[in-house]
Amino acid sequence: MNTKEIAIIGAGMSGLIAAQNLEEKGYNYTVYESTDRVGGRLKTDYRDGLQFDHGFQILMTAYPAVQKYLDLDLLNLEKFISGAKIFKNQKIETIGDPRQDISLALPTLTADIGSFSDKLKVLKLSQEVKKKSLDDIFLAEEKTTYKYLTEYGFSKEIIDRFFKPFFSGIFLEEDLETSSRHFEFVYKMFSSGNVAIPKKGIQAIPNQIYAKLKRENIEFNKKVSLIKNQTVYFENGDQKSFDYIIIATDASRFISNLRKQAVEWYEVENFYFKVEKRIYKKNFIGLMPKESLVNNFNYCNLSSNEDVLSVSVVRQHNFSQPQLIEKIKDEFEKHAGITINECVKHYKISQALPKMVSVNYMMPKTETQLTDYIFLAGDHLSNASLNAAMLNGESAAQAIIQKIENGIINT
């Protein structure tokens, strides 16, 4: 085993993949995680037979890094239908991809949302991005997603009633200001694979990687206060020096000359409600009108067989929690005819997704190096996705391996 000592700051997906790459090559590493669990933003709480993901999070099976690192069969994935149920004034419309589920063809074409031309464009766009290479997507001129959709020829109605609520739930911003590169990438992943949630919640994803690693190499509840040169300083007063350090989180918190480059974040609120009954059986994402506080919702498939809704609120507001719950109840009654009973869980997630004006697919190994000894990882360096988190963790680890073994980092 190589005697170099390597620290990894953060046990999110980027840090875990970095650890896996180092372990496979026989390197010594220690992961320092500030919380009591692995996963970073991928968290699930378990209580009384119920499980609660921190925010509505989905796994796209077509992500190249997912194909490389995860055993999807072991995750027991519960797949979503490739489409959405769109609600307004207790009227339900369905839009989906008939190529993935032929039963969606008729309801999509007859949906009272947008024109017939809009629906043909949805299918055309899906075909185009599916064939487009990742290189072409991430080398394309960047514009906002909203501008991209209008230039593609979509009507205001289908943008407002389908694209805005659907992709606001993914991007966590209402105006579709997210880069068109990221939109095309996500759309390609939707068109190329399945969208799913592990049966045991989103936490099952990092847990699967963690299960492959040596447990003694990860220290929990270990908060870093400063990183200077090759030394890591901890909040409890400890300090330790390393040959190399991978920062798999926002490095501006630990490195003084990066303080002004702190990552900015999108927020979201996530509620779990018990409801009287399901109004549809299939696993669709539900969308609400653009004037609603509620952005999207889905029924949770729980072992307890209780009907529970996961509800996302992206829009900024000034309501107290009780006021917001009443607003949500009113919206579900008005638009979906769903009677909400008890609120069983609420999360206000202040760091849900990193804000990025420009995006790239992944960091080349050479670009992960900040100093001679410090390397960076995390999805915030590329694009807000599980795929980028995993690939950037791999890049940082492989950069260190190449530097140790060859004295030089190749792209």
C-alpha positions in Angstrom: 0.0 0.0 0.0 1.2 3.5 -0.8 2.3 5.4 2.3 1.0 8.8 1.2 -1.7 10.2 3.5 -4.7 11.8 1.8 -7.6 13.6 3.4 -11.0 13.9 1.9 -13.3 16.7 3.2 -16.9 15.7 2.9 -18.6 12.3 2.6 -21.1 13.4 -0.1 -21.2 11.5 -3.3 -18.1 13.3 -4.6 -16.1 12.5 -1.5 -17.3 8.8 -1.5 -16.4 8.3 -5.2 -12.9 9.9 -4.5 -12.5 7.5 -1.6 -13.5 4.5 -3.7 -11.0 5.4 -6.4 -8.2 5.8 -3.9 -9.1 2.6 -2.1 -9.1 0.6 -5.3 -5.5 1.7 -5.9 -4.3 0.9 -2.4 -4.0 4.5 -1.1 -4.3 5.6 2.5 -7.1 8.1 3.0 -9.4 9.5 5.7 -12.8 11.1 5.0 -13.9 13.8 7.4 -17.6 14.3 7.5 -19.2 17.1 9.5 -22.6 15.3 10.0 -23.5 11.9 11.3 -23.9 10.2 8.0 -22.7 9.8 4.4 -24.5 11.3 1.4 -24.2 15.1 1.6 -27.5 16.4 0.2 -28.8 12.8 -0.4 -30.5 12.2 2.9 -33.4 10.1 4.1 -34.9 10.0 7.5 -36.8 6.9 8.8 -39.6 7.1 11.4 -42.5 4.9 12.4 -42.5 2.9 9.2 -42.3 6.0 7.0 -39.3 7.4 5.2 -38.6 11.0 4.2 -36.1 12.1 1.6 -34.7 15.6 2.3 -36.4 17.2 -0.8 -37.9 15.6 -3.8 -34.9 13.8 -5.3 -34.8 11.4 -8.3 -32.2 9.1 -9.7 -31.7 9.3 -13.5 -30.5 5.8 -14.5 -29.0 7.1 -17.8 -26.3 9.1 -16.0 -23.0 7.7 -17.2 -21.5 7.8 -13.7 -24.5 6.0 -12.3 -24.0 3.2 -14.8 -20.3 3.0 -13.8 -20.5 3.1 -10.0 -24.0 1.9 -8.9 -25.6 -1.5 -8.8 -29.1 -0.4 -9.8 -30.6 -3.9 -9.1 -29.6 -3.7 -5.5 -31.3 -0.3 -5.1 -34.8 -1.8 -5.9 -35.7 1.2 -8.0 -39.3 2.4 -8.1 -39.6 4.0 -11.5 -41.7 7.1 -12.4 -43.8 7.1 -15.6 -42.0 9.2 -18.2 -44.3 12.2 -18.0 -46.5 14.3 -15.7 -50.0 14.8 -14.5 -50.9 18.5 -14.7 -53.6 19.9 -12.5 -55.8 23.0 -12.7 -59.2 23.6 -11.2 -59.7 19.8 -10.7 -59.0 19.1 -14.3 -56.1 16.6 -15.0 -54.1 16.5 -18.2 -51.3 14.1 -19.0 -48.2 14.7 -21.0 -45.5 12.0 -21.4 -43.2 10.3 -23.8 -45.1 7.7 -25.8 -41.8 6.1 -27.0 -41.2 4.9 -23.4 -44.9 4.1 -22.6 -47.2 3.8 -25.6 -50.3 4.3 -23.3 -49.2 8.0 -23.1 -49.7 8.7 -26.8 -53.4 9.5 -26.8 -53.6 11.4 -23.5 -50.6 13.5 -24.6 -51.9 14.3 -28.0 -55.3 15.2 -26.7 -54.2 17.1 -23.6 -55.6 20.6 -23.4 -52.2 22.1 -23.0 -50.4 23.9 -25.8 -51.0 23.1 -29.5 -50.6 19.9 -31.5 -47.5 21.5 -32.9 -46.1 21.9 -29.3 -46.6 18.2 -28.6 -44.8 17.2 -31.8 -42.0 19.6 -30.8 -41.7 17.9 -27.4 -41.2 14.5 -29.1 -38.8 16.1 -31.7 -36.7 17.7 -29.0 -36.5 14.4 -27.1 -35.2 12.7 -30.2 -32.7 15.4 -31.0 -31.1 15.6 -27.5 -31.1 11.8 -27.2 -28.9 11.6 -30.4 -26.7 14.6 -29.4 -23.3 13.8 -27.9 -22.4 15.0 -24.4 -19.5 16.9 -26.0 -21.9 18.7 -28.3 -24.3 19.6 -25.5 -21.6 21.1 -23.3 -19.8 22.9 -26.1 -23.0 24.6 -27.3 -23.7 28.3 -26.8 -25.2 28.9 -23.5 -28.5 30.8 -23.0 -31.3 30.5 -20.5 -33.5 27.5 -20.7 -36.5 29.9 -21.2 -34.8 31.5 -24.2 -33.9 28.1 -25.6 -37.5 26.9 -25.4 -39.0 30.1 -27.0 -36.4 30.0 -29.8 -37.2 26.3 -30.4 -40.8 27.4 -31.1 -42.7 26.3 -28.0 -45.8 28.4 -27.2 -46.1 30.4 -24.0 -48.9 28.1 -22.8 -46.9 24.9 -22.9 -43.9 26.6 -21.4 -46.0 28.0 -18.5 -48.0 24.9 -17.8 -45.5 22.1 -18.5 -41.9 23.1 -18.9 -41.9 25.7 -16.1 -43.4 23.7 -13.3 -41.7 20.5 -14.4 -38.2 21.9 -14.7 -38.6 24.3 -11.8 -38.9 21.2 -9.7 -35.5 20.0 -11.0 -33.6 23.3 -11.2 -35.3 24.8 -8.1 -35.8 28.2 -9.8 -39.0 29.4 -11.4 -37.9 31.5 -14.3 -35.9 28.8 -16.2 -32.7 30.9 -16.0 -30.7 27.7 -15.8 -28.2 27.1 -18.6 -29.6 25.6 -21.8 -26.7 23.1 -21.6 -27.9 21.7 -18.4 -31.5 21.6 -19.7 -30.4 19.6 -22.8 -28.3 17.3 -20.6 -31.2 16.6 -18.2 -33.6 16.2 -21.1 -31.2 13.7 -22.8 -31.1 11.7 -19.5 -34.9 11.6 -19.3 -35.1 10.4 -22.9 -32.3 7.8 -22.5 -33.3 6.0 -19.3 -35.6 5.9 -16.4 -36.3 8.3 -13.5 -36.6 6.5 -10.2 -36.3 6.5 -6.4 -34.6 3.7 -4.5 -37.1 1.7 -2.4 -35.2 2.7 0.8 -35.0 6.3 -0.2 -32.4 8.5 -1.8 -29.9 7.7 1.0 -29.6 4.2 -0.4 -27.4 5.6 -3.1 -24.5 6.9 -0.9 -25.0 4.0 1.4 -24.2 1.6 -1.4 -20.9 3.2 -2.0 -20.2 3.5 1.7 -20.7 -0.2 2.1 -17.8 -0.9 -0.2 -15.3 1.2 1.8 -13.3 0.5 4.9 -15.4 1.9 7.8 -12.3 3.0 9.8 -11.4 5.4 7.1 -14.4 7.7 7.7 -14.8 10.0 10.7 -18.2 11.4 11.3 -19.2 14.6 13.2 -15.7 16.0 12.4 -16.0 19.6 11.4 -13.2 21.4 9.6 -12.6 25.0 10.3 -9.5 25.8 8.2 -7.2 24.3 5.6 -3.8 25.9 5.3 -1.1 24.4 3.1 -1.1 20.7 3.9 -2.7 21.0 7.3 -6.4 20.5 8.2 -7.6 22.3 11.3 -10.7 21.0 13.1 -13.3 22.9 15.1 -12.5 20.8 18.2 -8.9 22.1 18.2 -7.3 19.1 16.5 -5.1 19.5 13.5 -3.4 17.0 11.2 -1.1 17.3 8.1 -1.5 15.3 4.9 0.4 14.8 1.7 -2.7 15.7 -0.3 -6.2 17.0 0.5 -9.4 16.6 -1.6 -12.1 19.2 -0.7 -15.3 17.6 -1.9 -17.5 20.4 -0.7 -17.5 24.3 -0.9 -13.8 25.1 -0.5 -14.5 28.7 0.3 -15.4 27.8 3.9 -11.9 26.5 4.6 -9.5 28.4 2.5 -9.1 32.1 3.3 -8.3 33.4 -0.2 -11.5 31.7 -1.6 -13.8 33.4 0.9 -15.3 35.7 -1.8 -16.0 32.7 -4.1 -18.6 31.1 -1.9 -21.1 28.8 -3.6 -24.6 30.4 -3.8 -27.6 28.1 -3.3 -31.2 27.5 -4.4 -33.6 26.8 -1.6 -36.7 24.5 -1.5 -39.3 23.5 1.1 -40.5 19.9 1.2 -43.6 18.7 3.0 -44.9 15.2 3.6 -48.7 14.9 4.1 -51.0 12.0 4.8 -53.9 12.1 2.4 -57.2 10.3 2.4 -56.6 8.4 -0.9 -54.6 8.3 -4.1 -56.4 9.8 -7.0 -54.2 8.0 -9.5 -52.3 4.7 -9.1 -49.4 5.0 -11.5 -46.2 6.7 -10.4 -46.5 10.1 -12.0 -45.0 13.5 -11.0 -47.9 15.9 -10.3 -47.6 19.6 -11.4 -49.6 22.5 -10.2 -50.5 25.8 -12.0 -47.9 28.5 -12.3 -49.7 30.8 -9.8 -49.6 28.1 -7.1 -47.1 28.0 -4.2 -46.9 24.2 -4.7 -44.5 23.3 -7.6 -44.7 19.5 -7.8 -45.8 16.5 -5.8 -45.7 12.7 -5.9 -47.2 9.9 -4.0 -44.7 8.0 -1.8 -44.6 4.2 -2.1 -44.2 3.2 1.5 -44.1 -0.2 3.2 -46.7 1.1 5.7 -49.3 1.3 2.8 -50.3 4.8 4.0 -51.0 7.4 1.3 -48.4 10.1 1.7 -47.7 13.0 -0.6 -44.3 14.6 -1.0 -44.8 18.2 -1.9 -42.2 20.8 -3.1 -42.5 24.5 -2.7 -39.9 26.4 -4.8 -41.4 29.8 -4.8 -40.1 32.3 -2.2 -42.8 33.5 0.3 -43.2 35.1 3.7 -45.7 32.7 5.3 -45.2 31.0 8.6 -45.2 27.2 8.5 -48.9 26.9 9.7 -50.0 29.6 7.1 -48.1 27.8 4.4 -49.6 24.4 5.2 -53.1 26.0 5.0 -52.2 27.5 1.6 -51.0 24.1 0.4 -54.2 22.4 1.6 -56.3 25.0 -0.2 -54.4 24.6 -3.5 -54.7 20.8 -3.4 -58.5 21.1 -2.8 -58.9 23.7 -5.5 -56.8 22.2 -8.3 -56.5 18.5 -7.6 -59.4 17.6 -5.4 -57.0 16.1 -2.9 -57.9 16.3 0.8 -54.8 16.7 2.9 -54.8 15.5 6.4 -51.8 15.5 8.7 -48.4 17.1 7.9 -46.0 14.4 9.1 -42.7 16.0 8.0 -41.3 19.4 6.8 -37.9 20.3 5.6 -36.6 23.8 4.8 -33.5 23.1 2.7 -31.4 26.2 2.4 -28.6 24.5 0.3 -30.6 22.4 -2.0 -28.8 23.0 -5.3 -25.8 25.2 -6.3 -26.5 28.2 -8.4 -24.5 28.3 -11.6 -24.6 30.7 -14.6 -22.3 28.5 -16.8 -21.9 24.8 -16.6 -19.6 22.1 -17.9 -19.9 18.3 -18.0 -17.1 17.5 -15.6 -13.7 18.8 -14.3 -10.7 17.5 -16.2 -8.2 16.0 -13.8 -5.8 18.9 -14.4 -8.4 21.5 -13.4 -9.2 19.8 -10.0 -5.8 20.9 -8.7 -6.0 24.2 -6.6 -2.4 24.1 -5.2 0.4 21.5 -5.2 -1.4 19.6 -2.4 -5.1 20.6 -2.5 -7.6 19.2 -5.1 -11.3 20.1 -5.5 -14.4 18.0 -6.2 -18.1 18.4 -6.0 -21.0 19.0 -8.5 -20.8 22.8 -7.8 -17.7 22.9 -10.0 -19.6 21.6 -13.1 -23.4 21.2 -13.1 -25.9 20.5 -10.3 -26.2 16.7 -10.7 -25.4 13.4 -9.1 -23.4 12.6 -12.3 -21.1 15.6 -11.9 -20.6 15.0 -8.2 -19.4 11.4 -8.9 -17.3 12.3 -12.0 -15.6 15.2 -10.2 -14.8 13.0 -7.2 -13.2 10.5 -9.6 -11.2 13.3 -11.4 -9.8 14.6 -8.2 -8.7 11.2 -6.9 -7.2 10.2 -10.3 -5.3 13.4 -10.5 -3.6 12.7 -7.1 -2.9 9.1 -8.2 -1.3 10.3 -11.4 0.7 13.0 -9.6 2.1 10.4 -7.1 2.8 7.7 -9.6 3.9 9.8 -12.6 4.8 13.2 -11.2 2.4 14.8 -13.8 -1.4 15.0 -14.2 -2.7 14.1 -17.7 -6.0 15.5 -18.9 
